[in-house]
């Protein structure tokens, strides 16, 4: 009883010491990223009169340019001691990208700005996850990761509501102008993180009993040496390829029908989706330790093709909003579990942040490809065909994940990267 009481006190102390700063950091970083997101495509198509193919082409090319930096960013985060500084570096990049898109909405400026935005977005997620892993021992990490995701979803909901209100009451351009303000607030909160408490060995995936300087991380290709990790990476790409258009294309479809309310309708879709993600993230924090990580991962992938089928069969705005809530459950679970699953899978390798960079690259490729693929499908075959294609790809993603994890009965034990020098 005394031992259990001591563990409870230690847990509460850790949460009280680190939670407020991490909570607000996740909330505001989500605001910075969410203030752009689908609004870029909707802004270009509905207000600048770009074709869906042209908007998709810019999104795809710009995203791929940004993706070139994602894996090196992860590798750099494994080596650097300035993980909080990485966040502070990315904030002005996102701010400048938002201003360029709204002030210079022509091909090359938007292309460059979108690429820079993708690079900066690739910094935030692994850096925050690394800080979290460095602050919390494994027995506290599941709940903390779920809490991270929940606060991020709450931030996305708030910024979606705010952006919709700003677009409706002020102007479309004002949605993008709020990003620099949010970036400043995020920087202030980042400075309140108790950085001296971050265990830099854990933050990069090294064992606690290894000397931070002596324990060299394994080689770059170590993350590809196990079937579960490799399948997880490719399944993540397919997941994003299928999932990303399910909100963006619905927003475009509704926006073309009513251009004056396009951003307001998009905000409603984002709020609905983020509400589902919030529920999914909270569920991960509460129950993932009991069920294990594999089962909720498979469930999250199984929801995706169902969402695509429902979207294809629905035209009413209210129904599409409800479907976004349902689909958000899938994304919320998947997003919350990804950094936690990778932490377990790469434990002892010193390559946790590299694995996050590779995963971000794969997801980013999926999102970028979805822009041009969705635009082409809509232009040539219509929205129903695009949603059907999303469902087919979602089924393939779920099958690949199941194949990769079905022999992983010891909860990612077979997925662990073997420690070795490069």
C-alpha positions in Angstrom: 0.0 0.0 0.0 2.8 2.4 0.9 4.6 1.5 -2.4 1.4 2.2 -4.4 0.9 5.5 -2.6 4.5 6.5 -3.5 4.0 5.6 -7.1 0.8 7.7 -7.2 2.5 10.7 -5.6 5.3 10.4 -8.1 2.8 10.2 -10.9 0.9 13.3 -9.7 4.2 15.2 -9.2 5.3 14.5 -12.7 2.0 15.5 -14.2 1.8 18.7 -12.1 5.3 19.7 -13.0 5.2 19.2 -16.7 1.5 19.0 -17.8 0.5 22.7 -18.0 3.4 23.7 -20.3 3.0 20.7 -22.6 -0.8 21.1 -22.6 -0.7 24.6 -23.9 2.2 23.9 -26.2 0.2 21.2 -27.9 -2.9 23.4 -28.0 -1.1 26.4 -29.6 1.0 24.4 -32.0 -2.2 22.8 -33.3 -3.6 26.3 -33.7 -0.6 27.4 -35.7 -0.8 24.5 -38.1 -4.6 24.2 -38.1 -5.0 27.9 -39.1 -3.8 26.9 -42.5 -4.4 23.3 -43.4 -7.5 22.8 -45.7 -8.0 26.5 -45.9 -5.2 26.9 -48.4 -6.9 24.7 -51.0 -10.4 26.1 -50.3 -9.0 29.6 -50.5 -7.3 29.0 -53.9 -10.3 27.2 -55.5 -13.2 29.1 -54.1 -11.8 32.6 -53.9 -8.8 32.8 -56.3 -10.7 30.7 -58.9 -8.0 28.1 -59.3 -9.0 24.7 -60.7 -9.0 21.8 -58.3 -6.2 20.2 -60.4 -4.1 23.4 -60.2 -4.6 23.7 -56.5 -3.8 20.0 -56.0 -0.7 20.4 -58.2 0.7 23.2 -56.0 -0.2 21.3 -52.8 1.5 18.2 -54.1 4.7 19.8 -55.4 5.1 22.1 -52.4 4.4 19.2 -50.0 7.0 17.0 -51.7 9.6 19.8 -51.5 9.0 20.0 -47.8 9.1 16.2 -47.4 12.8 16.2 -48.5 13.6 17.7 -45.1 11.4 15.5 -42.8 13.7 12.5 -42.3 16.9 14.6 -41.9 15.0 16.7 -39.3 14.3 13.5 -37.4 17.9 12.4 -37.5 19.0 15.9 -36.4 16.6 15.8 -33.5 18.3 12.5 -32.3 21.6 14.3 -32.2 20.8 17.9 -31.1 20.3 18.9 -27.5 18.2 21.9 -28.6 14.8 20.2 -29.2 12.9 23.2 -27.8 15.0 25.4 -30.1 13.8 23.4 -33.1 10.2 24.4 -32.3 11.2 28.1 -32.0 12.9 27.8 -35.4 9.8 26.5 -37.1 7.3 29.1 -35.9 8.5 32.1 -38.0 8.6 29.8 -41.1 4.9 29.0 -40.7 4.1 32.6 -40.1 5.9 33.8 -43.2 4.2 31.1 -45.3 0.7 32.2 -44.2 1.4 35.8 -45.1 2.9 34.9 -48.5 -0.1 32.7 -49.5 -2.6 35.4 -48.7 -0.6 38.4 -50.2 0.8 36.7 -53.2 -1.7 34.0 -54.3 0.1 33.1 -57.6 1.7 29.8 -58.5 5.4 30.2 -57.4 4.9 32.1 -54.2 2.3 29.7 -53.0 4.4 26.7 -54.1 7.4 28.0 -52.1 5.3 29.0 -49.1 3.6 25.6 -49.0 6.9 23.8 -49.1 8.3 25.8 -46.2 5.1 25.2 -44.3 5.5 21.5 -44.7 9.1 21.6 -43.5 8.1 23.6 -40.4 5.2 21.3 -39.6 7.6 18.4 -39.8 9.6 20.0 -37.0 6.8 20.5 -34.5 5.4 17.0 -34.1 8.6 15.0 -33.5 10.1 17.8 -31.3 7.1 17.8 -29.0 7.0 14.0 -28.9 10.7 14.0 -28.0 10.2 16.5 -25.2 7.4 14.3 -23.9 9.4 11.1 -24.0 12.2 12.9 -22.3 10.0 14.2 -19.5 8.0 11.1 -18.8 8.9 7.5 -17.9 7.2 4.7 -19.9 4.6 4.0 -17.2 3.3 7.6 -17.5 3.8 7.9 -21.2 0.6 6.5 -22.6 -1.7 8.8 -20.7 0.6 11.8 -21.4 0.6 11.0 -25.2 -3.1 10.7 -25.2 -3.3 14.1 -23.3 -1.0 15.6 -25.9 -3.2 14.5 -28.7 -6.4 15.7 -26.8 -5.0 19.2 -26.3 -3.9 19.3 -29.9 -7.4 18.4 -31.1 -8.9 21.0 -28.7 -6.6 23.6 -30.3 -7.7 22.6 -33.8 -11.3 22.9 -32.8 -10.8 26.4 -31.3 -8.8 27.6 -34.3 -11.4 26.2 -36.7 -14.2 28.0 -34.9 -12.1 31.1 -34.7 -11.1 31.0 -38.4 -14.7 30.4 -39.5 -15.8 33.4 -37.4 -13.0 35.6 -38.7 -13.7 34.6 -42.3 -17.4 35.4 -41.9 -17.2 38.6 -39.9 -14.0 40.1 -41.3 -12.5 38.6 -44.5 -11.0 35.4 -45.9 -7.5 37.0 -45.8 -7.8 37.6 -42.1 -7.8 33.8 -41.4 -4.2 33.7 -42.5 -3.1 36.8 -40.7 -3.9 35.2 -37.3 -1.0 32.7 -37.7 1.8 35.1 -36.7 -0.1 36.0 -33.5 -0.5 32.4 -32.6 3.1 31.7 -33.4 4.3 34.3 -30.9 2.1 32.8 -28.2 3.4 29.4 -28.9 7.0 30.6 -28.6 6.2 32.1 -25.2 4.7 28.8 -23.9 7.6 26.8 -25.3 10.0 28.8 -23.2 8.1 27.7 -20.0 8.9 24.0 -20.6 11.2 22.8 -17.8 14.0 21.9 -20.2 16.4 21.0 -17.4 14.1 18.1 -16.5 14.2 16.6 -20.1 16.1 13.3 -20.2 17.9 13.7 -23.5 18.7 9.9 -23.6 15.1 8.9 -23.4 14.2 11.8 -25.8 16.1 10.1 -28.6 15.2 6.5 -27.7 18.3 5.4 -25.9 18.1 3.3 -22.7 18.2 5.2 -19.4 21.2 3.3 -18.2 23.4 4.3 -21.2 25.7 7.3 -21.1 24.2 10.1 -23.3 27.6 10.7 -25.0 28.8 7.1 -25.3 25.6 5.6 -26.6 25.7 6.2 -30.3 22.5 5.8 -32.2 22.1 2.9 -34.7 22.4 3.5 -38.4 19.8 5.2 -40.5 18.5 2.0 -42.1 17.9 0.3 -38.7 14.3 1.5 -38.7 13.6 -0.6 -41.9 15.0 -3.9 -40.5 11.7 -5.2 -39.0 8.5 -6.1 -40.8 6.2 -4.4 -38.4 8.0 -1.1 -38.6 8.3 -1.2 -42.4 4.6 -2.1 -42.8 3.6 0.6 -40.4 5.4 3.2 -42.4 3.9 2.2 -45.8 0.4 1.8 -44.2 0.8 5.3 -42.8 1.3 6.6 -46.3 -1.7 4.8 -47.6 -3.8 5.9 -44.7 -3.1 9.6 -45.3 -3.5 9.1 -49.1 -7.1 7.9 -48.3 -7.9 10.1 -45.4 -6.7 13.6 -46.4 -9.2 14.1 -49.3 -12.2 13.0 -47.2 -12.3 16.5 -45.6 -10.7 18.7 -48.3 -12.8 17.4 -51.2 -16.0 17.7 -49.1 -15.0 21.3 -48.3 -14.4 21.9 -52.0 -17.7 20.3 -53.0 -19.7 22.4 -50.5 -17.6 25.5 -51.3 -18.2 25.4 -55.0 -22.0 25.2 -54.4 -21.9 28.2 -52.0 -18.6 30.2 -52.4 -19.7 32.9 -49.9 -19.8 30.3 -47.1 -17.0 28.1 -48.3 -14.6 28.8 -45.4 -17.4 28.8 -42.9 -18.5 25.4 -44.1 -14.9 24.2 -44.1 -14.6 25.3 -40.5 -17.7 23.3 -39.6 -16.2 20.2 -41.2 -12.9 20.7 -39.4 -14.6 21.3 -36.0 -16.6 18.1 -36.6 -13.5 16.1 -37.5 -11.5 17.5 -34.6 -14.3 16.7 -32.2 -14.0 13.0 -33.2 -10.2 13.2 -33.0 -10.5 14.6 -29.5 -12.7 11.7 -28.4 -10.3 9.2 -30.0 -7.3 10.8 -28.3 -8.9 10.7 -24.9 -9.8 7.1 -25.4 -6.2 6.2 -26.2 -5.0 7.9 -23.0 -7.5 6.0 -20.8 -7.5 2.5 -22.3 -4.5 1.9 -24.5 -2.5 0.4 -21.7 -5.3 -2.0 -21.0 -5.9 -3.2 -24.5 -2.4 -2.9 -25.9 -1.5 -0.8 -28.9 -2.1 -3.2 -31.8 -5.9 -3.6 -31.4 -6.8 0.2 -31.4 -4.4 0.7 -34.3 -6.2 -1.9 -36.4 -9.6 -0.4 -35.4 -8.5 3.1 -36.4 -7.6 1.8 -39.9 -10.9 -0.2 -40.2 -12.9 3.0 -39.7 -11.4 4.7 -42.7 -13.1 2.8 -45.6 -16.4 3.0 -43.8 -16.1 6.7 -43.6 -15.3 6.9 -47.3 -18.3 4.8 -48.2 -20.6 7.0 -46.0 -19.2 10.1 -47.6 -19.8 8.8 -51.1 -23.4 8.1 -50.3 -24.2 11.4 -48.5 -24.9 14.9 -49.9 -26.6 16.7 -47.0 -24.4 19.1 -45.0 -25.6 17.7 -41.6 -24.8 14.1 -42.7 -21.4 15.1 -43.9 -20.6 16.8 -40.6 -21.7 13.7 -38.6 -19.5 11.5 -40.8 -16.5 13.8 -40.1 -17.0 13.2 -36.4 -17.1 9.4 -37.0 -13.9 9.6 -39.2 -12.2 11.8 -36.7 -12.3 8.9 -34.2 -10.0 7.0 -36.5 -7.5 9.8 -37.0 -7.5 10.7 -33.3 -6.6 7.1 -32.3 -4.0 6.8 -35.0 -2.3 10.1 -34.3 -2.2 9.6 -30.6 -0.8 6.0 -30.9 1.9 6.8 -33.6 4.5 8.5 -31.3 3.8 6.0 -28.5 4.1 2.9 -30.8 7.3 4.2 -32.4 8.8 4.9 -28.9 8.2 1.2 -28.0 9.3 -0.1 -31.4 12.6 1.9 -31.4 13.5 1.6 -27.7 17.2 1.3 -27.2 18.2 2.3 -30.7 18.7 6.0 -30.2 16.7 6.5 -33.3 13.2 7.5 -32.0 13.2 10.9 -33.7 14.5 9.4 -37.0 11.6 7.0 -37.0 9.3 9.9 -36.4 10.9 11.7 -39.3 10.5 8.7 -41.6 6.9 8.3 -40.5 6.2 12.0 -41.1 7.8 11.7 -44.5 5.5 8.7 -45.4 2.4 10.5 -44.1 3.4 13.7 -45.9 3.9 11.8 -49.2 0.4 10.4 -48.8 -1.1 13.8 -48.1 0.8 15.5 -50.9 -0.2 12.7 -53.4 -3.8 13.0 -52.3 -3.9 16.6 -53.5 -3.2 16.0 -57.1 -4.9 12.5 -57.1 -8.1 13.9 -55.6 -8.1 16.9 -58.0 -7.6 14.7 -61.1 -10.3 12.2 -60.0 -12.8 15.0 -59.3 -12.0 16.8 -62.6 -12.4 13.7 -64.7 -14.8 11.4 -62.8 -16.5 13.4 -60.2 -16.6 13.5 -56.4 -18.2 10.1 -55.9 -15.4 8.4 -57.8 -12.8 10.2 -55.6 -14.5 9.1 -52.4 -14.7 5.5 -53.7 -11.0 5.5 -54.4 -10.3 6.7 -50.9 -12.2 3.7 -49.5 -10.3 1.3 -51.7 -6.9 2.7 -50.6 -8.1 2.7 -47.0 -8.8 -1.1 -47.2 -5.4 -1.7 -48.6 -3.8 0.3 -45.7 -5.7 -1.7 -43.1 -4.7 -5.0 -44.7 -1.0 -4.0 -44.9 -1.0 -3.0 -41.2 -2.7 -6.2 -40.2 -0.1 -8.3 -42.2 2.7 -6.4 -40.5 1.4 -6.7 -36.9 -0.3 -10.1 -36.9 2.8 -11.9 -35.7 3.6 -9.1 -33.2 1.9 -10.9 -30.3 4.2 -9.4 -27.7 3.1 -5.8 -28.3 5.8 -4.5 -30.7 8.4 -6.6 -29.1 9.4 -8.1 -32.4 9.5 -4.6 -33.9 12.2 -3.3 -31.7 15.2 -1.9 -33.6 18.4 -3.7 -32.6 21.0 -1.3 -31.1 24.2 -1.1 -33.1 26.8 1.5 -34.1 26.4 3.1 -37.5 
